[in-house]
Amino acid sequence: MTRFISNLNTAILMRWCIRCLFGLTISIVCLSQGHASQWPTKPIKLVVPYAAGGGTDILGRMIGRRLSDALGVPVVIENRPGSDGSIGTEVVAKAAPDGYTLLIDGSSQAFNVALGKRVSYDSARDLAPIVQTANQQVLLMVNAKLPITNVQELIAYAHVHPGKLSYGASSNANVLPMELFKIMSNTNIVHVPYKGAGPMLNDLLGGQIEISMSGAAAPLPHVRAGSLRVLGIGDDKRAKTLPEFPTIAESGLPGFQTVQWSGMFAPAGTPVSIIERINREVVEILKDPVFRQQMMAAGFDVVEGNQSPDHWRKLIAAEVTKWTDIARQARLKTE
């Protein structure tokens, strides 16, 4: 009898604990949903994981200004450069999932994985994709003083002078496309790493390096000023934004294709309602004709079609697969 009473009391206690735990869980969920429904009530930090002046920074500031107007709170750009975007990405991956710390980044999210870069986070696990914001044409450029005017001349010069030419890259998003070019053209061009697009462009303009293959936004003013010469773009068809430039594929390397894509992320666990709100606001910003013209003038291609978070997630996964294979062919590993 004593044992029966003891077991009965234990069962009652366990049932009471389960009810309390269930009630606490419901309270936490309701509190979280309540906070999400009130979002945003304070400034939002948009982390750019590169130095100021690069394509991602330019796009981040363009979108940040419009998003601030749409949400009614300041959207503050925070540049956290270093380690191919992983320092800034880590800040967001480990931030509170409350919608007040966001990331704008792009191709490096796939390229760092493809190169086996060691980081303290897992992008697929620790980041929640929000929306793809733009594509950026990749330009194969040389200093305008170099006596090379097209892709075929570059390949021929590199064959005659193996190891004498150098290319600058400010992130893995620049390295892998150039390494793909080297594989397809069977050339030996030396990689020179930089911490940001600004310093890399300064050296390209100054002649310390001869070549770069990078997103169009940052170098485009120098191209239009005649200081840099574009030999070709990376996409497999001519761009609406830059119709005057041939593709690398049509200029001597059939099958060559690359663009830089970019988009926004939040820490994993951010309420779905906040993810969906940001997605809606950004999609509306991207639809605005005036904003689209500003993007195109800055060298960005407007994203068309499906712009859901799930589509953004699948695009990144496909790019990881593609560039992992290329990194393997080039025998590249960051560490």
N, C-alpha and C positions, 0 to 999 in steps of 0.2 A: 504493500500500500504506500509506504514512504517513497519507494522508487517511482511508483506511478505518479504521485503528486509532484515529485521532483521533475520528471520528464514532462508533465503537463505544464509546469511553470516555465520550463525551458522553452517549450514550443510556443507558449503565449508570449514570452519575451522575444523570441526570434521573430514572431509575426509582427509584434509591435515595432521592432527595429526595422523590418522590411518596409512597413508602412511609413515610418519616419523618413527612411532613405528615399522612398518613392516620392514622398511629399517634398523633400528637399530638392530632389532632381527636378520636379515640376516647377518649383519656385525659381531655381536657377535658370531653367529654360525660359520661363516667362519673363524673368528679369532681363535676360539676354535679348529676347525678342523686343522687350520694351525699349531697351537702349538702342537696338537696331532701328526701331520705328522712328526714333527721335533723331537719328543720325542725319546730317552732321551738325554738331553744336559748337565745334571749335576748329582751328586751322588743321588742314591735312598736309602731311609731308609727302612729297613725291620725290623719291630717291632716284637720281641719275647716277649709275655706277661708273661714270667716266668723268674726265676733266671737262670743264666748261669749253664750249666752242665746237664740239663734235656734233655729228648728226643727231645722236640720241638726245643730247642736251638741247639742241635747237628745237627738235620736235617736242620734247618735254615741256619746254617753256611756252611754245605755241599752244599746246593742249592745256597746260596748267592755267593759263590766263582765261581761256574760255570755260574751263571746268569750274574755276572759282566763281565766275559770273553765274553759271548754271546752278551751283550748289549754295551760293550765298555765303560762303566762308572762304578765307584765303587758302590757296593751294601753293605751298612754299616749296620751291625747288631746292633740294639738298644734293650737291655733288659729292659723291663718295668714291673717288677713282682708285684704281689699283687692282692688280692681279686679275686682269681680263674681266673686270666686272664682278668678280666674286666677293670683293669686300662690301660693296654696296648691296649686292644680293643677300649676303649674310645678314646685314642689318634688317632687311625686310623679312627674311625667312624666320628670324628670331623675335620679331616685334609682336606686340599684342595684336590678336586678330580682331580688331575693333573698327577697321576701316579708316584709321587715321594715319597709317603708314603704308604707302603704296610704292610700287616699283615700275619704272618704264625701262625696258630693255628689249633685246631682240635676239639676233642670231647667236650671240655668245652663249645664250642659255642652252643651245644645242651643241655648239662647237666645243665648249668646255667639257661637256659630257663625252663627245666624240673623241676628245684627246685624253680622256682619263684624268682630268685635272682633279687633284685632291682638295676637297672642300669640306667644311663642317656641316653641310646641309645637303639635302637631296631635293633638287628643284621639283621633280615630279611629286614628291611627298609633301614638301614644306611650302610650296607656293600654289596659290589658287589663280589660274588664268582668268582674266577679266575680259579683255577684248584685244583683237589685233588692231593696231592704229594706222600702220602705213607699210608700204614697201619702199625701199630706197634702191635706186639703181647703183650698181657697183661699177666704178669707172677704172679702167686701166689707163694710168696716166704716166707721163714722163715730163721732166723739166723741159720747157719750151726751147732751151738752148741746145738740147741733145739732138744730134742730126738723125732722128728717127721719127718718121711720120705715120707709120702704120704698123699693124701687128706683124706682118710678114717681115718687115725690116727689123723689128725688135728681135724676132726669133733668129733671123739670120745673124744679127750682130752678136747675140748671146752664144750662138754656135761657134762663131769665130773667136770670141773672147770668153770662154767658160770661166765662171767665178769672178769675173771683173765687174759685173753689174750687181747692184744691191737694191733691194726693195724694202721700204719701210712699212711697218704694220703696228697699229696701236692696240690691236686686240686680236684674239683668235678668229674673229669674224672677218679679219683681213688676211690672216695667215693662210687659212685653209683654201680660199678661192685662188690665191696666188700659187699655192702648192699644187692645186689642181691644174692650173695653167702650166706649171713646170713639168708635171707628169705628161700632159697631153702634147706639149711642144718639145719634150726631151731636152730641156735647157737647165743650166746650172746658174741660178741667180741667188745671191746671198741674202738671207733674212736679217734685217736689223730691227730689233724690237723697240717700241716707244710706249710710254705710259699714257699718252693721249693723242688725239688727232691733231691738236694744235701744234705741239712740238714736232710731230712727224711732218706736217705740212711746211713748217718753217725750214726744216732741213731739205725737203724736196725742192722748195723754192730756192734755197741757197746752194743747191747742187751737192750737198753732202751725201745724198742718196739720189739715185737716178729714176726710180720707178716706185709706184704705189698702186695698189688695187684696193680702193676703199669706197665707202658710201658717198653719194654725190653731194649731199647737202653742204658739208664743210668746205670742200675744195671748189665748188661751183663758182663762187665769186672770182677766184684766181684763174679758173678756166676762161671765164667770160672776159677777164682783163688781159688774157693772152700770156699769162705767166706759166701756165701749165697746158700741156697738150694731151687731149684725150685720144687714145688709139682705138678704143672700143668700149662698149658696155657689156656687162656680164649676162644680161638676159638673152633668151634665145629669139627674141623679136624686138624690133625697134620700139623705144619708149615714147609714149605720147608727150611726156615731159621734156624729153631730149631727142627729138626726131632727127636732129642733124648728125648724130653720132651712129656709126655702124655698130653692129654687134660683133663681139669677138668671134662668134660662131661663123658669121658670114665673111669674116676677114682672114680666115685661114685655119680656124680650129673648129670644124663642124662638131656639134654635140656639146660644146661648152655652154654651161648655163649656171648662173648664180644671181640671186638678188639678196639684199639684206632686208629682213622683215623686223618689225618691232611691235611691241604691244605692252599692255599693262597687267600687273600682277598684284595680288594681295597676299598676306600671310595665310597659310592653310588654316581653316577653321573660321575664317571670316564669315559672318552670317550671309546666307544666300541672298537675302533681301538687299543687303548692301552691295554685293557683287552685281546683282541684277540692276540696281539703281545706277551704279557707275557705268555699267555697260550701256544702258539706255541713253544716259547723258552724253557719253563719248560718241556713240553712234549718231546721235542727233547733231553733235558738233561736226562730225566728219561729213554729214550730208549737206551742211550749209555751203551754198555756192561760193560765197566770198572766202570762207576758210579753205575750201578745196583749191581755189585759185592761189591762195597764199602758200598752201602746201606744195603745189606743183611748181610755183616760182622758186621755192626753196630746194627743189630737187626730189620731192617725195611723190610717189605714185599713190593715188587714192585706192584704198582697198574696196573691192566690190564683192557682192554676194554675201554669203553666210558670215555673220560676225558674232556668233554666239560664243560663250566661254568654252563650250565643248568642242566647237570647231577649232578654236585657237589651240586647245590642248592637243587635238589630233594632228594639227599642222606641225607643232613642235616635235611630237613623237616621230613623225615621218622624216623631219629634217635630221633628227638624231641618227636615225638609221642610215640615211644617205651619207652624212659626213663622217660617220664612224667607219664606213667602208673606204672612203677617200683617205682618211687619216691612216688607215691600215696600209693602203697602197703606198702612201708616202713615207711610211714607217715613222710616223710622228707620234710622240707622246710628250706631254708637258712635264711629267715627272716619272 
